[in-house]
Amino acid sequence: MELPQNIKKLDEAVINRIAAGEIIQRPSNALKELIENSLDAKSTNIQISVKNGGLKLLQIQDNGTGIRKDNFDIVCERFTTSKLEKFEDLSSIATYGFRGEALASISHIAHLTITSKTSDEICAYVGSYIDGKLQGPPKPIAGNQGTIITVEDLFYNMFVRKKALRSPAEEYQKISEVVSKYAIHNANVSFSLKKSGENNDIRTPLNSNHVENIRIIYGNLIARELIQFSCENDALGFKANGFVTNVNYSSKKMMFLLFINHRLVDCQNLKKCIDLVYATYLPKNSHPFVYMSLEMNPSYVDVNVHPTKHEVHFLNEEQVVEAVVTALETKLLGSNNSRVFYTQAKLPGVQTEPVITDKDKQNKTINPKDLVRTDSKEQKLDKFFGAPVKKTKEKELSKMIIMYHSQKNNMRKNMNIF
């Protein structure tokens, strides 16, 4: 008979590595956490630089409030945060972060460097972190107010995770999607994204608006078809607003941007219901573009559902979804007066086919073989066979000439007789 195995406590390094793997699943997850930290720091300018899909380098720079020098030693330890003091604060949380695990998780699976300066310090300070621990005291360095976080060699100690990720191009595409969504929602903040050593792929201006940022990121094809959407329900305690495309626009893939209390989340139930509403108006397998922001009482929302925080639960979910979908359907019915079809004029200098007038047709000789038979009464099949018809006419003409000469000869003979 086998005896049970002895239960032992895991080593702290193993615990931290496991937790880091749950929170940071790919480079885009790490960047999402860093963007939210910058927004919590009241930043108005966020610049992001990426190399090799974020695996080699992922750097974010902001002009926020910064990190105090005396907080450098614990900023990358687990469960250290300035946004939460007790569990009850979750019911009124107004910030993106609340666990204090993002920087700690990144430091356990990458080489992390933080450079930061606050408004009351004369210089910036820089520190390097490994496994949540500061490697030596912070060093003074020249710098502007704000924070620069540099993540290098992401998943260097998680070989399987690194190999399981997709190509750098696909990882960069996911990073671009995250930046695009936050740039549209936070239109008052300037965002820029670029590959290391190259020009900006995304750049939004400061104090812009939602429609303008949608035009910059997704193009004028979507922006010109947008209609504003809003609804409010005091009984359910929520307010929704955003921009959706009208029935003139359709795409093979649905673009759905949902923010609940300014937090980027995913709600499959709401997404499917909205897609069903558009299915009435759009062609088969066509989908809309939807940007929506839901605001509700923080006490109604449970943000502590998933380690990556991409999922939330809220009270009366089915009733809220039904109210939003009903208001959206009413909005689409009011905007479905007519369909608009856009045409593009030919550019100057483009060669066009000449227009043939009736006069040109009269002057131009058209061969019978070039004609198209439209009515058997107007044209006969013999007309399409040019060569045989020509020979027949020649034979008839020769017969007439022979007959003329024979008649002429006969007349002469008769005259001689008389």
LINDANOR-V997549 format. One record per pair of residues at least 6 apart in sequence whose ideal C-beta (glycine too) atoms are under 8 Angstrom apart, sorted by the first residue. I is the first residue (numbers start at 0). J is the second residue. Records with the same first field share a line. If there is no record, write none. Layout:
BEGIN
I: J, J
END
This chain:
BEGIN
9: 17
12: 130
15: 77, 103, 104, 107, 130, 131
16: 107, 108, 156, 157
18: 77, 100, 104, 107, 306
19: 103, 104, 105, 107, 108
20: 108, 157, 160
21: 306, 307
22: 28, 32, 100, 101, 104, 306, 307
23: 29, 32, 104, 105, 108, 153
24: 307
25: 53, 164, 170, 173
26: 49, 52, 53, 54, 57, 153, 170, 173, 174
27: 53, 170, 173, 174, 176, 177
28: 307
29: 53, 57, 101, 105, 109, 150, 153
30: 47, 53, 57, 59, 174, 177, 178
31: 177, 263, 307
32: 96, 101, 102, 105
33: 57, 59, 101, 148, 150
34: 45, 47, 59, 177, 178, 181
35: 95, 96, 101
36: 95, 96, 101, 102, 148
37: 45, 59, 61, 63, 146
38: 45, 95, 181, 185, 188
39: 63, 82, 94, 95, 96
40: 61, 63, 64, 65, 145, 146
41: 63, 64
42: 61, 62, 63, 145, 188
43: 62, 187, 188, 189, 205
44: 61, 62, 188, 189, 205
45: 59, 60, 61, 188, 189, 190, 191
46: 59, 60, 61, 191
47: 57, 58, 59, 60, 174, 178, 190, 191, 192, 193
48: 56, 57, 58, 59, 60, 193, 194, 195
49: 56, 57, 58, 171, 174, 192, 193, 194, 195
50: 56, 57, 194, 195, 196
51: 167
52: 164, 166, 167, 168, 169, 170, 171, 174
53: 150, 153, 170, 171, 174
54: 152, 153, 154, 161, 164, 167, 170
55: 151, 152, 153
56: 149, 150, 151, 195
57: 149, 150, 151, 153
58: 147, 148, 149, 150
59: 147, 148
60: 145, 146, 147, 148
61: 145, 146
62: 143, 144, 145
63: 145, 146
64: 117, 118
65: 115, 116, 117, 118, 120, 144, 145, 146
66: 74, 113, 115, 117, 146
67: 117
68: 120, 124, 137
71: 113, 115, 124, 126, 133, 137
72: 133
73: 79
74: 102, 113
75: 102, 103, 105, 106, 111, 113, 128, 131, 132, 133
76: 99, 103, 131
77: 99, 100, 103, 131
78: 98, 99, 100, 103
79: 99, 103
80: 96, 97, 98, 99
82: 92, 94, 96, 97
83: 89, 92, 97, 98, 99
88: 97
89: 97, 302, 303
90: 297, 298
91: 297, 298
92: 297, 302
93: 297
95: 261, 262, 308
97: 302, 303
98: 303
102: 111, 113, 128, 148
103: 131
105: 111, 150, 153
106: 128, 129, 130, 131, 132
107: 130, 131
108: 153, 154, 155, 156, 157
109: 150, 151, 152, 153, 154, 155
110: 127, 129, 150, 151, 152, 155
111: 127, 128, 129, 148, 149, 150, 151
112: 125, 126, 127, 128, 148, 149, 151
113: 125, 126, 128, 146, 147, 148, 149
114: 123, 124, 125, 140, 142, 146, 147, 149
115: 123, 124, 142, 145, 146, 147
116: 122, 123, 124, 142, 143, 144, 145, 146
117: 144
118: 144
122: 139, 140, 141, 142
123: 139, 140, 141, 142, 143
124: 137, 138, 139, 140
125: 137, 138, 140
126: 133, 134, 135, 136, 137, 138
127: 133, 134, 135
128: 134
153: 161
154: 160, 161, 164
155: 161
164: 170
171: 194
174: 192
175: 192, 200, 201
177: 263
178: 190, 192, 201
179: 201, 216, 217
180: 256, 263
181: 190, 263
182: 188, 190, 201, 203, 212, 216
183: 209, 212, 213, 216, 256, 290
184: 209, 256, 258, 261, 263, 290, 292
186: 203, 206, 207, 208, 209, 211, 212
187: 205, 206, 207
188: 205
189: 202, 203, 204, 205, 207
190: 201, 202, 203
191: 199, 201, 202, 203
192: 199, 200, 201, 202
193: 199, 200, 201
194: 200
201: 215, 216
202: 215
203: 212, 215, 216
204: 211
207: 215
209: 241, 242, 290
210: 222, 225, 242
211: 222
213: 221, 222, 225, 242, 290
214: 221, 222
217: 254, 288
220: 248
221: 244, 248, 288
224: 244, 245, 247, 248
225: 242, 243, 244, 245, 288
226: 242, 243, 244, 245, 330, 334
227: 240, 241, 242
228: 239, 240, 241, 242, 243, 291, 326, 327, 330
229: 238, 239, 240, 241
230: 238, 239, 240, 322, 323, 326, 327
231: 237, 238, 239
232: 238, 319, 322
235: 315, 318, 319, 322
236: 295, 296, 299
237: 293, 294, 295, 299, 319, 322
238: 293, 294, 295
239: 291, 292, 293, 294, 323, 326
240: 291, 292
241: 256, 289, 290, 291, 292
242: 290
243: 287, 288, 289, 290, 291, 327, 330
244: 287, 288, 289
245: 331, 334, 335
246: 277, 280, 281, 331, 334, 335, 338
247: 338, 339
248: 287, 288
249: 281, 282, 285, 286, 287
250: 285, 286, 287, 288
251: 284, 285, 286
252: 286
253: 270, 274, 286, 287, 288, 289
254: 286, 287, 288, 289
255: 270, 273, 289, 291
256: 263, 289, 290, 291
257: 263, 264, 265, 266, 269, 270, 289, 291, 292, 293
258: 264, 291, 292, 293
259: 266, 293, 294, 295, 300, 311, 313
260: 293, 294, 295, 297, 300
261: 292, 294
262: 302, 308, 311
263: 309
264: 308, 309, 310, 311
265: 309, 310
266: 311, 320
268: 316, 317, 320
269: 320, 323, 324
272: 320, 321, 324
273: 287, 289, 323, 324, 327
274: 286, 287
276: 324, 327, 328, 331
277: 285, 286, 287, 331
280: 331, 335
281: 287
291: 323
293: 319, 323
295: 313, 319
299: 313, 314, 315
300: 311, 312, 313, 314
301: 311, 312, 313
302: 308, 311
304: 310, 311, 312
313: 319
345: 351
366: 385
367: 382, 383, 385, 388
368: 383, 385
370: 378, 382, 383
372: 378, 380, 383
381: 387, 388
382: 388
END
